[in-house]
């Protein structure tokens, strides 16, 4: 049996010497539920969204209290069409369901990774569901950036 996404995250963080806190909780389906289960503020949470940009799937990480600014993504990447991956595409490409995609590209998930420039701006920590609806990880935002190596630019806008 292959390693799980959670196992790959644990290995990556351990191998790079990154301290993190793992939290087991009841299944969470929204950013608000996840924040409450972790005992963290909503803006500490980050969500990872798989999107199809023209013909390429890419992973976008943004603060949990924001949504994707499609225009900013199109401008930065020079693409004409973007859309969220469907539930079926997400399952097929990652083995995951919505709400548990972690904020990591390779070697955890095989996608180009983009991180919004606001991540870690207010507090130097991030919290996210770690390949599971029942396990979260909290770690320093600076460590996340160092290990995940996202391409950073501004593509998040506050949810209304």
C-alpha positions in Angstrom: 0.0 0.0 0.0 1.3 3.5 -0.9 2.0 6.3 1.5 -0.9 8.6 2.2 -0.7 12.4 1.7 -0.6 12.8 5.5 2.4 10.5 5.6 4.2 12.4 2.8 3.6 15.7 4.7 4.9 14.3 8.0 8.0 12.9 6.2 8.7 16.2 4.4 8.4 18.2 7.6 10.4 15.8 9.7 13.2 15.5 7.0 13.5 19.3 6.8 13.5 19.7 10.6 10.3 21.7 10.7 8.4 21.8 14.0 4.7 21.4 13.7 1.6 20.6 15.7 -0.8 17.9 14.6 -4.4 18.0 15.7 -7.0 15.3 15.3 -10.6 16.5 15.3 -14.1 15.7 14.1 -14.5 15.9 10.3 -14.6 19.5 9.1 -16.0 20.6 5.8 -15.5 24.4 5.8 -12.7 26.7 6.7 -14.8 28.0 9.6 -15.3 24.5 11.0 -11.6 23.7 10.7 -10.6 26.9 12.5 -12.9 26.2 15.4 -11.7 22.5 15.6 -8.1 23.7 15.7 -8.8 26.5 18.2 -7.2 29.0 15.8 -8.5 32.2 14.1 -9.9 31.8 10.6 -7.1 34.0 9.1 -4.4 31.6 10.4 -5.9 28.9 8.2 -4.9 28.4 4.6 -6.8 26.6 2.0 -5.4 24.9 -1.1 -7.5 24.9 -4.2 -6.7 22.9 -7.3 -7.6 24.8 -10.5 -7.4 24.1 -14.2 -5.6 27.0 -15.9 -6.2 26.7 -19.6 -5.1 23.0 -19.9 -2.8 22.8 -16.8 -3.8 21.9 -13.2 -2.1 24.1 -10.6 -2.5 24.4 -6.8 -3.3 27.8 -5.2 -2.9 28.4 -1.5 -4.7 31.4 0.1 -5.9 32.6 3.5 -9.0 30.7 4.6 -11.0 33.9 4.9 -10.4 34.9 1.2 -11.4 33.7 -2.2 -9.5 33.5 -5.5 -9.3 36.6 -7.6 -9.5 35.0 -11.1 -8.4 38.1 -12.9 -5.2 38.3 -10.9 -4.4 34.7 -11.7 -5.2 35.1 -15.4 -2.9 38.2 -15.6 0.0 36.6 -13.7 -0.1 33.3 -15.6 -1.1 34.7 -19.0 -4.0 32.2 -19.3 -7.4 32.8 -20.8 -9.5 30.2 -18.8 -9.5 29.1 -15.2 -11.8 27.0 -13.2 -11.9 25.0 -10.0 -11.2 21.3 -10.5 -14.4 19.3 -10.1 -14.9 16.9 -7.2 -14.3 14.0 -9.6 -11.1 15.6 -11.1 -9.8 16.3 -7.6 -10.3 12.7 -6.5 -8.8 11.3 -9.7 -5.7 13.6 -9.6 -5.0 13.6 -5.8 -7.0 10.9 -4.2 -8.5 13.6 -2.0 -11.9 15.2 -1.4 -12.6 18.9 -1.2 -11.6 20.4 2.1 -8.5 18.2 2.8 -6.1 19.3 0.1 -2.9 20.4 1.8 -0.8 23.5 0.8 2.1 21.5 -0.8 3.2 20.8 -4.3 5.9 18.2 -5.0 6.9 15.9 -3.3 3.5 15.8 -1.6 1.2 16.6 -4.6 2.6 16.8 -8.1 1.4 20.3 -9.0 3.0 23.7 -9.5 2.3 25.6 -6.3 1.3 29.2 -5.9 0.9 31.0 -2.6 -0.9 34.3 -2.0 1.5 37.0 -0.8 -0.8 37.7 2.3 0.0 34.2 3.8 1.9 34.7 7.1 1.5 38.5 6.9 -0.6 38.9 10.1 0.8 36.0 12.1 3.7 33.8 11.4 1.7 30.6 11.4 -0.5 28.6 9.1 -3.0 25.9 9.8 -4.5 23.4 7.3 -6.2 20.1 6.8 -3.5 17.7 6.0 -4.8 15.3 3.4 -7.7 14.4 5.8 -10.9 16.0 7.0 -9.9 14.9 10.5 -6.3 15.9 10.8 -4.9 19.4 10.8 -1.3 20.7 11.0 -0.3 24.1 12.5 3.2 25.4 11.7 5.2 28.6 11.2 4.3 30.3 7.9 8.0 31.0 7.3 8.7 27.3 7.5 5.8 26.5 5.2 7.2 28.9 2.6 10.8 27.5 3.0 9.7 23.9 2.6 6.8 24.3 0.1 8.6 26.8 -2.1 5.5 28.4 -3.6 5.6 31.0 -6.3 4.1 34.0 -4.4 1.9 36.7 -5.8 -1.3 38.5 -4.8 -4.4 36.5 -6.0 -6.7 36.5 -2.9 -9.5 38.8 -2.1 -11.5 39.0 1.1 -14.7 37.0 1.0 -17.8 39.1 1.4 
